[in-house]
Amino acid sequence: MNRKPLLATRVFTMPALPAAASRTLQLLQHPKVEPSRIVRVMEADADWAAAVLRLAGTPLWGRSGAPENLRDAIGVLGLRRFYQLVAVAAVGPLLQAPLAGYGLGEGGLWDHSLAVAIATRELLLEKGLRPCEEAFTAAVLHDVGKLILGSALEAETGSEDSVFEEAEVRAAGMDHAEAGALLLEHWKLPYWLVTAVRTHHEPAESSFLIADLVHLADALCLSAGVGAGADGLRHRVSPDVSQRWNLSRRSLERVLGRTLDLLAEAKDLPAVGGRR
């Protein structure tokens, strides 16, 4: 049976991003956008602007209190990090949903996504490199395809020894990485972000930095049981990625320890509408 029509229908019946969030994300993709224009668009929806400001004041962004206003937040974070902030505030509520097909309760996908995002930063710091703003955003969104495939997987009874992506293909015609890429395309998000989500389980031999980082961070967080659910121990880590990064076990343990500490501080973010 061909399950692809089911997937296509689900992509277009998924809850849309909030209108104000979608407008802000689209505006931030313009390289020469003026901060004053961003502020005007966001302040047209007072609730959205307030949610972003509250999120900007959390430890995840290196702040001990909320910025005075949106212009202050943009000035402190810069446009690249502000894009991260907006993406998290926009998609976070969707990632709170329970996904029975993946064995994830309410907030499980959010916890995992946030942990993977933090781990991308920590992996780069461990290598003596600067954090990559784009990798953080891709990590937050890397498993968004599970929102589409979750119900189809509830009826899937594949072998527990199989790679979980194989169960997804049997159930819905493609895996959650491809489903997520289609959803991001539907939301009109950037090509680099779509590509990172599409390839995060199988980075190419000449993979670009973002997909590698998300792949490694994802595997590390799943190994610690953060948002592992039913599929956590059934993913293969790419030997090519492991060889490219060449991190020792001790290094990975340090990265994981810092990630879990930061997750404990940041997982109750006020702007994602989830658990407290």
Secondary structure as UniProt FT lines:
FT   HELIX           4..13
FT   HELIX           19..28
FT   TURN            31..32
FT   HELIX           35..43
FT   HELIX           46..56
FT   HELIX           59..61
FT   HELIX           70..95
FT   HELIX           100..102
FT   TURN            106..107
FT   HELIX           108..126
FT   TURN            127..128
FT   HELIX           133..141
FT   TURN            142..145
FT   HELIX           146..153
FT   TURN            154..155
FT   TURN            160..161
FT   HELIX           164..172
FT   HELIX           176..186
FT   TURN            187..188
FT   HELIX           191..198
FT   TURN            205..206
FT   HELIX           209..223
FT   TURN            224..227
FT   HELIX           229..231
FT   TURN            232..233
FT   HELIX           239..245
FT   HELIX           249..266
FT   TURN            267..268
FT   TURN            270..271
//
